[in-house]
Amino acid sequence: MRIRKGDTVKIISGKENGKTGRVLRVNAEKQQVWVERLNMVKRHQKPTQTHRQGGIIEKEAPLHVSNVMYYDEKAGRATRIGMKDLEGKKVRYSKRSGEVLVTAKP
């Protein structure tokens, strides 16, 4: 997948359309991403060892990868991501600016 954990993405469809955020998790099999503080849902949680306080909690719900685009900080806009071979390594690059992308560590 071209979107990875730690990338900044812009949501291009749905109720959170136009908002940007950082990717927390990626599920490549189902092509889903979880974006920080976006697409929040409420879930009922029973008290457990890890969550001593039960009740209604808010957490991020997954988004399909087709509904997000990589957000290019330099261009200030969303862009598509391409793959190219650079010195024997496969790297991602921004189609808008042509720069090689480095995934930020969360």
C-alpha atoms as an extended CHARMM CRD file, in Angstrom:
* protein
*
       106  EXT
         1         1  MET       CA              0.0000000000        0.0000000000        0.0000000000  PROA      1               0.0000000000
         2         2  ARG       CA              1.1570000000        3.5090000000       -0.7240000000  PROA      2               0.0000000000
         3         3  ILE       CA             -0.2260000000        5.0010000000        2.5190000000  PROA      3               0.0000000000
         4         4  ARG       CA              1.8140000000        4.1030000000        5.5900000000  PROA      4               0.0000000000
         5         5  LYS       CA              1.6980000000        4.6370000000        9.3390000000  PROA      5               0.0000000000
         6         6  GLY       CA              2.8090000000        8.1480000000       10.2600000000  PROA      6               0.0000000000
         7         7  ASP       CA              1.8290000000        9.7400000000        6.9190000000  PROA      7               0.0000000000
         8         8  THR       CA             -0.2810000000       12.8800000000        6.8620000000  PROA      8               0.0000000000
         9         9  VAL       CA             -3.3950000000       12.3060000000        4.7730000000  PROA      9               0.0000000000
        10        10  LYS       CA             -6.3610000000       14.3480000000        3.5780000000  PROA      10              0.0000000000
        11        11  ILE       CA             -9.8290000000       12.7910000000        3.5990000000  PROA      11              0.0000000000
        12        12  ILE       CA            -11.4570000000       13.2380000000        0.1910000000  PROA      12              0.0000000000
        13        13  SER       CA            -14.9350000000       11.8170000000        0.8200000000  PROA      13              0.0000000000
        14        14  GLY       CA            -17.4140000000       11.1360000000        3.5940000000  PROA      14              0.0000000000
        15        15  LYS       CA            -18.4620000000       13.1220000000        6.6440000000  PROA      15              0.0000000000
        16        16  GLU       CA            -14.8740000000       14.1940000000        7.4200000000  PROA      16              0.0000000000
        17        17  ASN       CA            -14.2670000000       15.4550000000        3.8600000000  PROA      17              0.0000000000
        18        18  GLY       CA            -11.4510000000       18.0200000000        3.5850000000  PROA      18              0.0000000000
        19        19  LYS       CA             -9.8340000000       17.3550000000        6.9750000000  PROA      19              0.0000000000
        20        20  THR       CA             -6.2300000000       16.2510000000        7.4190000000  PROA      20              0.0000000000
        21        21  GLY       CA             -4.6510000000       14.0030000000       10.0270000000  PROA      21              0.0000000000
        22        22  ARG       CA             -1.8910000000       11.5280000000       10.8020000000  PROA      22              0.0000000000
        23        23  VAL       CA             -2.3020000000        7.8020000000       10.0810000000  PROA      23              0.0000000000
        24        24  LEU       CA             -2.2620000000        5.7150000000       13.2760000000  PROA      24              0.0000000000
        25        25  ARG       CA             -2.7550000000        2.2080000000       11.8660000000  PROA      25              0.0000000000
        26        26  VAL       CA             -2.8940000000        0.5050000000        8.4870000000  PROA      26              0.0000000000
        27        27  ASN       CA             -4.5660000000       -2.7850000000        7.5730000000  PROA      27              0.0000000000
        28        28  ALA       CA             -3.2000000000       -3.7780000000        4.1650000000  PROA      28              0.0000000000
        29        29  GLU       CA             -5.4310000000       -6.8490000000        3.8050000000  PROA      29              0.0000000000
        30        30  LYS       CA             -8.6760000000       -4.8800000000        4.0930000000  PROA      30              0.0000000000
        31        31  GLN       CA             -7.1180000000       -1.6690000000        2.7130000000  PROA      31              0.0000000000
        32        32  GLN       CA             -8.1290000000        0.3590000000        5.7610000000  PROA      32              0.0000000000
        33        33  VAL       CA             -6.4790000000        3.2360000000        7.6070000000  PROA      33              0.0000000000
        34        34  TRP       CA             -7.1640000000        4.8140000000       10.9890000000  PROA      34              0.0000000000
        35        35  VAL       CA             -6.6120000000        8.5890000000       11.0790000000  PROA      35              0.0000000000
        36        36  GLU       CA             -5.8790000000       10.3840000000       14.3480000000  PROA      36              0.0000000000
        37        37  ARG       CA             -8.9640000000       12.1360000000       15.8260000000  PROA      37              0.0000000000
        38        38  LEU       CA            -11.0200000000       11.6940000000       12.6360000000  PROA      38              0.0000000000
        39        39  ASN       CA            -14.0040000000        9.4340000000       11.8810000000  PROA      39              0.0000000000
        40        40  MET       CA            -14.7070000000        9.0630000000       15.6120000000  PROA      40              0.0000000000
        41        41  VAL       CA            -17.3660000000        6.6100000000       16.8110000000  PROA      41              0.0000000000
        42        42  LYS       CA            -18.7860000000        5.8570000000       20.2540000000  PROA      42              0.0000000000
        43        43  ARG       CA            -18.5910000000        2.3130000000       21.6060000000  PROA      43              0.0000000000
        44        44  HSD       CA            -19.8450000000        0.7610000000       24.8450000000  PROA      44              0.0000000000
        45        45  GLN       CA            -16.9530000000       -0.7130000000       26.8550000000  PROA      45              0.0000000000
        46        46  LYS       CA            -17.2710000000       -3.1440000000       29.7270000000  PROA      46              0.0000000000
        47        47  PRO       CA            -14.7700000000       -2.7080000000       32.5840000000  PROA      47              0.0000000000
        48        48  THR       CA            -11.7030000000       -4.9310000000       32.0400000000  PROA      48              0.0000000000
        49        49  GLN       CA             -8.2090000000       -5.2620000000       33.4820000000  PROA      49              0.0000000000
        50        50  THR       CA             -6.8400000000       -2.7210000000       30.9920000000  PROA      50              0.0000000000
        51        51  HSD       CA             -9.8760000000       -0.3770000000       31.0040000000  PROA      51              0.0000000000
        52        52  ARG       CA            -10.9250000000       -0.2520000000       34.6450000000  PROA      52              0.0000000000
        53        53  GLN       CA            -13.5020000000        2.4340000000       33.8950000000  PROA      53              0.0000000000
        54        54  GLY       CA            -16.2970000000        1.1120000000       31.7050000000  PROA      54              0.0000000000
        55        55  GLY       CA            -18.8050000000        3.2460000000       29.8610000000  PROA      55              0.0000000000
        56        56  ILE       CA            -19.0340000000        4.8900000000       26.4740000000  PROA      56              0.0000000000
        57        57  ILE       CA            -15.6570000000        5.5150000000       24.8520000000  PROA      57              0.0000000000
        58        58  GLU       CA            -14.8060000000        7.3640000000       21.6450000000  PROA      58              0.0000000000
        59        59  LYS       CA            -12.3200000000        5.8660000000       19.2250000000  PROA      59              0.0000000000
        60        60  GLU       CA            -11.2540000000        6.1320000000       15.6030000000  PROA      60              0.0000000000
        61        61  ALA       CA            -13.0800000000        4.0130000000       13.0500000000  PROA      61              0.0000000000
        62        62  PRO       CA            -11.3120000000        2.7510000000        9.9230000000  PROA      62              0.0000000000
        63        63  LEU       CA            -11.5440000000        4.4950000000        6.5560000000  PROA      63              0.0000000000
        64        64  HSD       CA            -11.0500000000        2.8070000000        3.2120000000  PROA      64              0.0000000000
        65        65  VAL       CA             -7.7640000000        3.7820000000        1.6100000000  PROA      65              0.0000000000
        66        66  SER       CA             -9.5720000000        5.0430000000       -1.5070000000  PROA      66              0.0000000000
        67        67  ASN       CA            -11.1440000000        7.8020000000        0.6150000000  PROA      67              0.0000000000
        68        68  VAL       CA             -7.8130000000        9.3440000000        1.6560000000  PROA      68              0.0000000000
        69        69  MET       CA             -4.9220000000       10.9570000000       -0.2340000000  PROA      69              0.0000000000
        70        70  TYR       CA             -1.3790000000       11.6820000000        0.8870000000  PROA      70              0.0000000000
        71        71  TYR       CA             -1.0560000000       15.3380000000        1.9620000000  PROA      71              0.0000000000
        72        72  ASP       CA              2.0960000000       16.9670000000        0.5800000000  PROA      72              0.0000000000
        73        73  GLU       CA              3.3350000000       19.5370000000        3.1200000000  PROA      73              0.0000000000
        74        74  LYS       CA              5.5370000000       21.3710000000        0.5930000000  PROA      74              0.0000000000
        75        75  ALA       CA              2.8150000000       21.6940000000       -2.0500000000  PROA      75              0.0000000000
        76        76  GLY       CA              0.1430000000       22.3310000000        0.5900000000  PROA      76              0.0000000000
        77        77  ARG       CA             -2.2650000000       20.0270000000       -1.2550000000  PROA      77              0.0000000000
        78        78  ALA       CA             -3.2140000000       16.3830000000       -1.5160000000  PROA      78              0.0000000000
        79        79  THR       CA             -1.2650000000       14.3740000000       -4.0680000000  PROA      79              0.0000000000
        80        80  ARG       CA             -1.0520000000       10.9310000000       -5.5650000000  PROA      80              0.0000000000
        81        81  ILE       CA              1.8780000000        8.6990000000       -4.6720000000  PROA      81              0.0000000000
        82        82  GLY       CA              4.0590000000        6.9220000000       -7.1990000000  PROA      82              0.0000000000
        83        83  MET       CA              6.7250000000        4.2580000000       -6.8290000000  PROA      83              0.0000000000
        84        84  LYS       CA             10.1080000000        4.3870000000       -8.5390000000  PROA      84              0.0000000000
        85        85  ASP       CA             13.4450000000        2.6370000000       -8.3760000000  PROA      85              0.0000000000
        86        86  LEU       CA             16.1920000000        4.7700000000       -6.8180000000  PROA      86              0.0000000000
        87        87  GLU       CA             19.6680000000        3.2770000000       -6.4240000000  PROA      87              0.0000000000
        88        88  GLY       CA             18.2720000000       -0.2570000000       -6.3150000000  PROA      88              0.0000000000
        89        89  LYS       CA             15.6090000000        0.6290000000       -3.7220000000  PROA      89              0.0000000000
        90        90  LYS       CA             11.9020000000        1.0490000000       -4.3140000000  PROA      90              0.0000000000
        91        91  VAL       CA             10.8230000000        4.4400000000       -2.9590000000  PROA      91              0.0000000000
        92        92  ARG       CA              7.6020000000        6.4240000000       -2.8310000000  PROA      92              0.0000000000
        93        93  TYR       CA              7.4360000000        9.8740000000       -4.3920000000  PROA      93              0.0000000000
        94        94  SER       CA              4.9150000000       12.6900000000       -4.6630000000  PROA      94              0.0000000000
        95        95  LYS       CA              3.4180000000       12.9410000000       -8.1400000000  PROA      95              0.0000000000
        96        96  ARG       CA              2.7220000000       16.6590000000       -7.6160000000  PROA      96              0.0000000000
        97        97  SER       CA              6.1740000000       17.8140000000       -6.4610000000  PROA      97              0.0000000000
        98        98  GLY       CA              8.2820000000       14.8340000000       -7.6020000000  PROA      98              0.0000000000
        99        99  GLU       CA             10.0640000000       14.6130000000       -4.2270000000  PROA      99              0.0000000000
       100       100  VAL       CA             10.8970000000       11.3050000000       -2.5390000000  PROA      100             0.0000000000
       101       101  LEU       CA              8.7190000000       10.6970000000        0.5420000000  PROA      101             0.0000000000
       102       102  VAL       CA             10.1730000000        9.7340000000        3.8820000000  PROA      102             0.0000000000
       103       103  THR       CA              7.7280000000        8.2660000000        6.3940000000  PROA      103             0.0000000000
       104       104  ALA       CA              7.7270000000       10.2400000000        9.6290000000  PROA      104             0.0000000000
       105       105  LYS       CA              8.1820000000        8.2540000000       12.8210000000  PROA      105             0.0000000000
       106       106  PRO       CA              5.1050000000        8.5570000000       15.0660000000  PROA      106             0.0000000000
